[in-house]
Amino acid sequence: MRLAVNRPDRTGRGEGAWDVLCQCGDPACEQWVELTLAEYEALQAAGAPILAPGHRRERRPPVRGRARRLAEDAGALWSRAGRRLRRVGRRLGESRRR
Ligand SMILES: [Zn+2]
């Protein structure tokens, strides 16, 4: 999926125009925002989302939610690995006693 499309200059200001996909975080949103390169760069530099008129950034972007779920999965794997290691350790201790 392309997030930005460069278009030939229509402004007559020699800047050209960019169509940038709205970054409100709504998976159903397919609004394109028309920006000049200068506007686009200013928003990027400010770390501001590019939003279609009337759209608001969702408080929890889906990408961050997925990252947290991945971290929780990793935590579960680690505790499972820890239990398995302790079991192996006990078995090693038993075999040494024999
Ligand atoms: Zn949107």
Backbone and ligand atoms as CSV (ligand in chain L), in Angstrom:
chain,resi,resn,atom,element,x,y,z
A,1,MET,N,N,0.847,-1.201,0.000
A,1,MET,CA,C,0.000,0.000,0.000
A,1,MET,C,C,0.874,1.239,0.000
A,2,ARG,N,N,0.542,2.158,-0.927
A,2,ARG,CA,C,1.291,3.405,-0.968
A,2,ARG,C,C,0.653,4.410,-0.012
A,3,LEU,N,N,1.472,5.096,0.752
A,3,LEU,CA,C,0.948,6.054,1.717
A,3,LEU,C,C,1.016,7.467,1.188
A,4,ALA,N,N,1.795,7.698,0.174
A,4,ALA,CA,C,1.911,9.052,-0.370
A,4,ALA,C,C,2.084,8.955,-1.875
A,5,VAL,N,N,1.452,9.838,-2.588
A,5,VAL,CA,C,1.536,9.847,-4.049
A,5,VAL,C,C,1.941,11.238,-4.493
A,6,ASN,N,N,2.992,11.286,-5.278
A,6,ASN,CA,C,3.423,12.578,-5.801
A,6,ASN,C,C,2.639,12.891,-7.061
A,7,ARG,N,N,2.161,14.116,-7.136
A,7,ARG,CA,C,1.402,14.527,-8.307
A,7,ARG,C,C,2.125,15.664,-9.002
A,8,PRO,N,N,1.894,15.754,-10.320
A,8,PRO,CA,C,2.488,16.894,-11.019
A,8,PRO,C,C,1.992,18.202,-10.418
A,9,ASP,N,N,2.788,19.212,-10.570
A,9,ASP,CA,C,2.478,20.505,-9.963
A,9,ASP,C,C,1.158,21.065,-10.484
A,10,ARG,N,N,0.243,21.305,-9.586
A,10,ARG,CA,C,-1.022,21.938,-9.972
A,10,ARG,C,C,-1.164,23.315,-9.323
A,11,THR,N,N,-0.305,23.575,-8.366
A,11,THR,CA,C,-0.445,24.819,-7.616
A,11,THR,C,C,0.136,25.999,-8.384
A,12,GLY,N,N,1.034,25.677,-9.334
A,12,GLY,CA,C,1.676,26.757,-10.066
A,12,GLY,C,C,2.726,27.470,-9.241
A,13,ARG,N,N,3.015,26.907,-8.055
A,13,ARG,CA,C,4.031,27.523,-7.201
A,13,ARG,C,C,5.341,26.752,-7.251
A,14,GLY,N,N,5.381,25.779,-8.131
A,14,GLY,CA,C,6.597,24.997,-8.270
A,14,GLY,C,C,6.842,24.039,-7.115
A,15,GLU,N,N,5.791,23.748,-6.347
A,15,GLU,CA,C,5.971,22.878,-5.190
A,15,GLU,C,C,5.485,21.463,-5.450
A,16,GLY,N,N,4.528,21.346,-6.358
A,16,GLY,CA,C,3.924,20.049,-6.544
A,16,GLY,C,C,3.002,19.752,-5.390
A,17,ALA,N,N,2.222,18.705,-5.540
A,17,ALA,CA,C,1.280,18.362,-4.480
A,17,ALA,C,C,1.436,16.891,-4.131
A,18,TRP,N,N,1.190,16.584,-2.887
A,18,TRP,CA,C,1.253,15.202,-2.435
A,18,TRP,C,C,-0.108,14.797,-1.917
A,19,ASP,N,N,-0.509,13.606,-2.296
A,19,ASP,CA,C,-1.682,13.007,-1.676
A,19,ASP,C,C,-1.175,12.044,-0.618
A,20,VAL,N,N,-1.529,12.313,0.607
A,20,VAL,CA,C,-1.047,11.485,1.708
A,20,VAL,C,C,-2.250,10.855,2.384
A,21,LEU,N,N,-2.149,9.559,2.655
A,21,LEU,CA,C,-3.253,8.855,3.306
A,21,LEU,C,C,-3.419,9.370,4.736
A,22,CYS,N,N,-4.676,9.657,5.086
A,22,CYS,CA,C,-5.005,10.145,6.428
A,22,CYS,C,C,-4.439,9.187,7.484
A,23,GLN,N,N,-3.880,9.751,8.532
A,23,GLN,CA,C,-3.217,8.938,9.558
A,23,GLN,C,C,-4.011,8.901,10.855
A,24,CYS,N,N,-5.349,8.961,10.761
A,24,CYS,CA,C,-6.161,8.988,11.981
A,24,CYS,C,C,-6.147,7.640,12.695
A,25,GLY,N,N,-5.725,6.576,12.008
A,25,GLY,CA,C,-5.620,5.276,12.667
A,25,GLY,C,C,-6.862,4.421,12.510
A,26,ASP,N,N,-7.903,4.962,11.886
A,26,ASP,CA,C,-9.110,4.185,11.631
A,26,ASP,C,C,-8.841,3.273,10.444
A,27,PRO,N,N,-8.927,1.939,10.630
A,27,PRO,CA,C,-8.609,1.019,9.525
A,27,PRO,C,C,-9.540,1.212,8.331
A,28,ALA,N,N,-10.736,1.748,8.544
A,28,ALA,CA,C,-11.706,1.932,7.464
A,28,ALA,C,C,-11.492,3.242,6.722
A,29,CYS,N,N,-10.643,4.121,7.254
A,29,CYS,CA,C,-10.457,5.446,6.671
A,29,CYS,C,C,-9.590,5.359,5.429
A,30,GLU,N,N,-10.083,5.901,4.349
A,30,GLU,CA,C,-9.296,5.936,3.111
A,30,GLU,C,C,-9.253,7.348,2.549
A,31,GLN,N,N,-9.225,8.313,3.422
A,31,GLN,CA,C,-9.200,9.709,3.007
A,31,GLN,C,C,-7.786,10.113,2.632
A,32,TRP,N,N,-7.682,10.830,1.529
A,32,TRP,CA,C,-6.383,11.348,1.103
A,32,TRP,C,C,-6.329,12.833,1.406
A,33,VAL,N,N,-5.186,13.263,1.862
A,33,VAL,CA,C,-5.003,14.662,2.203
A,33,VAL,C,C,-4.026,15.265,1.208
A,34,GLU,N,N,-4.409,16.397,0.625
A,34,GLU,CA,C,-3.527,17.032,-0.345
A,34,GLU,C,C,-2.645,18.044,0.361
A,35,LEU,N,N,-1.361,17.864,0.201
A,35,LEU,CA,C,-0.398,18.753,0.845
A,35,LEU,C,C,0.673,19.159,-0.153
A,36,THR,N,N,1.218,20.333,0.036
A,36,THR,CA,C,2.431,20.665,-0.709
A,36,THR,C,C,3.586,19.978,0.011
A,37,LEU,N,N,4.700,19.851,-0.678
A,37,LEU,CA,C,5.860,19.209,-0.072
A,37,LEU,C,C,6.288,19.943,1.201
A,38,ALA,N,N,6.200,21.274,1.183
A,38,ALA,CA,C,6.603,22.067,2.356
A,38,ALA,C,C,5.696,21.767,3.543
A,39,GLU,N,N,4.389,21.662,3.285
A,39,GLU,CA,C,3.440,21.350,4.361
A,39,GLU,C,C,3.701,19.951,4.908
A,40,TYR,N,N,3.947,19.023,3.981
A,40,TYR,CA,C,4.204,17.644,4.364
A,40,TYR,C,C,5.451,17.549,5.246
A,41,GLU,N,N,6.509,18.224,4.820
A,41,GLU,CA,C,7.764,18.175,5.579
A,41,GLU,C,C,7.616,18.838,6.942
A,42,ALA,N,N,6.822,19.922,7.015
A,42,ALA,CA,C,6.608,20.607,8.288
A,42,ALA,C,C,5.890,19.690,9.275
A,43,LEU,N,N,4.895,18.952,8.796
A,43,LEU,CA,C,4.162,18.029,9.664
A,43,LEU,C,C,5.065,16.887,10.113
A,44,GLN,N,N,5.860,16.363,9.187
A,44,GLN,CA,C,6.783,15.275,9.524
A,44,GLN,C,C,7.794,15.736,10.571
A,45,ALA,N,N,8.312,16.935,10.380
A,45,ALA,CA,C,9.319,17.455,11.306
A,45,ALA,C,C,8.731,17.655,12.690
A,46,ALA,N,N,7.440,18.023,12.744
A,46,ALA,CA,C,6.785,18.253,14.025
A,46,ALA,C,C,6.292,16.943,14.637
A,47,GLY,N,N,6.391,15.852,13.887
A,47,GLY,CA,C,5.880,14.579,14.365
A,47,GLY,C,C,4.366,14.566,14.449
A,48,ALA,N,N,3.730,15.457,13.674
A,48,ALA,CA,C,2.277,15.574,13.720
A,48,ALA,C,C,1.644,14.643,12.702
A,49,PRO,N,N,0.535,14.025,13.038
A,49,PRO,CA,C,-0.145,13.158,12.078
A,49,PRO,C,C,-0.791,13.969,10.973
A,50,ILE,N,N,-0.859,13.372,9.797
A,50,ILE,CA,C,-1.535,14.016,8.670
A,50,ILE,C,C,-2.983,13.533,8.689
A,51,LEU,N,N,-3.908,14.477,8.857
A,51,LEU,CA,C,-5.304,14.102,9.060
A,51,LEU,C,C,-6.205,14.772,8.040
A,52,ALA,N,N,-7.188,14.027,7.570
A,52,ALA,CA,C,-8.216,14.603,6.703
A,52,ALA,C,C,-9.074,15.535,7.552
A,53,PRO,N,N,-9.711,16.527,6.918
A,53,PRO,CA,C,-10.543,17.459,7.685
A,53,PRO,C,C,-11.610,16.711,8.491
A,54,GLY,N,N,-11.720,17.046,9.769
A,54,GLY,CA,C,-12.738,16.423,10.619
A,54,GLY,C,C,-12.302,15.103,11.229
A,55,HIS,N,N,-11.112,14.625,10.854
A,55,HIS,CA,C,-10.625,13.363,11.426
A,55,HIS,C,C,-9.729,13.656,12.605
A,56,ARG,N,N,-9.820,12.788,13.594
A,56,ARG,CA,C,-8.947,12.953,14.749
A,56,ARG,C,C,-8.122,11.702,14.959
A,57,ARG,N,N,-6.931,11.901,15.437
A,57,ARG,CA,C,-6.035,10.783,15.725
A,57,ARG,C,C,-6.621,9.958,16.870
A,58,GLU,N,N,-6.689,8.664,16.658
A,58,GLU,CA,C,-7.154,7.802,17.750
A,58,GLU,C,C,-6.130,7.802,18.866
A,59,ARG,N,N,-6.654,7.695,20.092
A,59,ARG,CA,C,-5.733,7.796,21.230
A,59,ARG,C,C,-4.714,6.673,21.232
A,60,ARG,N,N,-5.168,5.481,20.859
A,60,ARG,CA,C,-4.213,4.371,20.842
A,60,ARG,C,C,-4.054,3.884,19.414
A,61,PRO,N,N,-2.961,4.265,18.765
A,61,PRO,CA,C,-2.734,3.780,17.400
A,61,PRO,C,C,-2.633,2.260,17.403
A,62,PRO,N,N,-3.236,1.598,16.418
A,62,PRO,CA,C,-3.245,0.133,16.393
A,62,PRO,C,C,-1.864,-0.473,16.382
A,63,VAL,N,N,-0.889,0.225,15.821
A,63,VAL,CA,C,0.462,-0.337,15.733
A,63,VAL,C,C,1.039,-0.513,17.139
A,64,ARG,N,N,0.797,0.508,17.993
A,64,ARG,CA,C,1.351,0.422,19.339
A,64,ARG,C,C,0.659,-0.693,20.127
A,65,GLY,N,N,-0.644,-0.879,19.888
A,65,GLY,CA,C,-1.373,-1.951,20.564
A,65,GLY,C,C,-0.803,-3.310,20.200
A,66,ARG,N,N,-0.462,-3.459,18.920
A,66,ARG,CA,C,0.101,-4.737,18.489
A,66,ARG,C,C,1.467,-4.958,19.131
A,67,ALA,N,N,2.259,-3.894,19.253
A,67,ALA,CA,C,3.578,-4.019,19.860
A,67,ALA,C,C,3.453,-4.472,21.313
A,68,ARG,N,N,2.426,-3.921,22.016
A,68,ARG,CA,C,2.270,-4.310,23.417
A,68,ARG,C,C,1.875,-5.789,23.512
A,69,ARG,N,N,0.987,-6.226,22.575
A,69,ARG,CA,C,0.606,-7.640,22.604
A,69,ARG,C,C,1.813,-8.515,22.350
A,70,LEU,N,N,2.692,-8.120,21.434
A,70,LEU,CA,C,3.896,-8.899,21.147
A,70,LEU,C,C,4.777,-8.977,22.383
A,71,ALA,N,N,4.886,-7.870,23.122
A,71,ALA,CA,C,5.706,-7.854,24.328
A,71,ALA,C,C,5.121,-8.801,25.376
A,72,GLU,N,N,3.778,-8.821,25.469
A,72,GLU,CA,C,3.152,-9.718,26.437
A,72,GLU,C,C,3.383,-11.170,26.044
A,73,ASP,N,N,3.282,-11.462,24.734
A,73,ASP,CA,C,3.549,-12.813,24.262
A,73,ASP,C,C,4.973,-13.230,24.612
A,74,ALA,N,N,5.911,-12.321,24.389
A,74,ALA,CA,C,7.307,-12.621,24.683
A,74,ALA,C,C,7.485,-12.917,26.172
A,75,GLY,N,N,6.790,-12.144,27.014
A,75,GLY,CA,C,6.864,-12.367,28.453
A,75,GLY,C,C,6.339,-13.753,28.831
A,76,ALA,N,N,5.230,-14.156,28.199
A,76,ALA,CA,C,4.654,-15.471,28.480
A,76,ALA,C,C,5.611,-16.571,28.051
A,77,LEU,N,N,6.259,-16.379,26.905
A,77,LEU,CA,C,7.215,-17.377,26.420
A,77,LEU,C,C,8.382,-17.513,27.381
A,78,TRP,N,N,8.846,-16.362,27.890
A,78,TRP,CA,C,9.979,-16.395,28.803
A,78,TRP,C,C,9.629,-17.131,30.080
A,79,SER,N,N,8.436,-16.884,30.632
A,79,SER,CA,C,8.113,-17.549,31.894
A,79,SER,C,C,7.921,-19.045,31.656
A,80,ARG,N,N,7.413,-19.413,30.463
A,80,ARG,CA,C,7.270,-20.825,30.157
A,80,ARG,C,C,8.659,-21.465,30.025
A,81,ALA,N,N,9.565,-20.765,29.353
A,81,ALA,CA,C,10.925,-21.273,29.198
A,81,ALA,C,C,11.589,-21.423,30.566
A,82,GLY,N,N,11.305,-20.474,31.469
A,82,GLY,CA,C,11.878,-20.543,32.811
A,82,GLY,C,C,11.403,-21.785,33.553
A,83,ARG,N,N,10.086,-22.066,33.449
A,83,ARG,CA,C,9.555,-23.260,34.116
A,83,ARG,C,C,10.205,-24.509,33.557
A,84,ARG,N,N,10.381,-24.548,32.221
A,84,ARG,CA,C,10.973,-25.724,31.598
A,84,ARG,C,C,12.424,-25.895,32.060
A,85,LEU,N,N,13.148,-24.781,32.173
A,85,LEU,CA,C,14.541,-24.848,32.621
A,85,LEU,C,C,14.626,-25.389,34.040
A,86,ARG,N,N,13.696,-24.932,34.902
A,86,ARG,CA,C,13.723,-25.424,36.282
A,86,ARG,C,C,13.457,-26.922,36.322
A,87,ARG,N,N,12.514,-27.381,35.449
A,87,ARG,CA,C,12.225,-28.814,35.401
A,87,ARG,C,C,13.461,-29.586,34.966
A,88,VAL,N,N,14.140,-29.095,33.943
A,88,VAL,CA,C,15.349,-29.752,33.447
A,88,VAL,C,C,16.403,-29.760,34.555
A,89,GLY,N,N,16.499,-28.643,35.284
A,89,GLY,CA,C,17.467,-28.552,36.370
A,89,GLY,C,C,17.196,-29.600,37.442
A,90,ARG,N,N,15.918,-29.759,37.787
A,90,ARG,CA,C,15.571,-30.764,38.801
A,90,ARG,C,C,15.950,-32.153,38.311
A,91,ARG,N,N,15.657,-32.412,37.013
A,91,ARG,CA,C,15.957,-33.731,36.461
A,91,ARG,C,C,17.468,-33.979,36.490
A,92,LEU,N,N,18.240,-32.966,36.191
A,92,LEU,CA,C,19.701,-33.080,36.214
A,92,LEU,C,C,20.172,-33.404,37.628
A,93,GLY,N,N,19.556,-32.718,38.599
A,93,GLY,CA,C,19.930,-32.947,39.996
A,93,GLY,C,C,19.629,-34.389,40.403
A,94,GLU,N,N,18.474,-34.899,39.950
A,94,GLU,CA,C,18.111,-36.291,40.286
A,94,GLU,C,C,19.087,-37.267,39.684
A,95,SER,N,N,19.473,-37.018,38.421
A,95,SER,CA,C,20.345,-37.982,37.757
A,95,SER,C,C,21.724,-37.989,38.413
A,96,ARG,N,N,22.111,-36.801,38.953
A,96,ARG,CA,C,23.412,-36.751,39.598
A,96,ARG,C,C,23.428,-37.551,40.899
A,97,ARG,N,N,22.244,-37.577,41.560
A,97,ARG,CA,C,22.191,-38.284,42.844
A,97,ARG,C,C,22.251,-39.798,42.646
A,98,ARG,N,N,21.801,-40.264,41.421
A,98,ARG,CA,C,21.784,-41.712,41.232
A,98,ARG,C,C,23.169,-42.292,41.088
L,1,ZN,ZN,ZN,-8.974,9.405,8.674
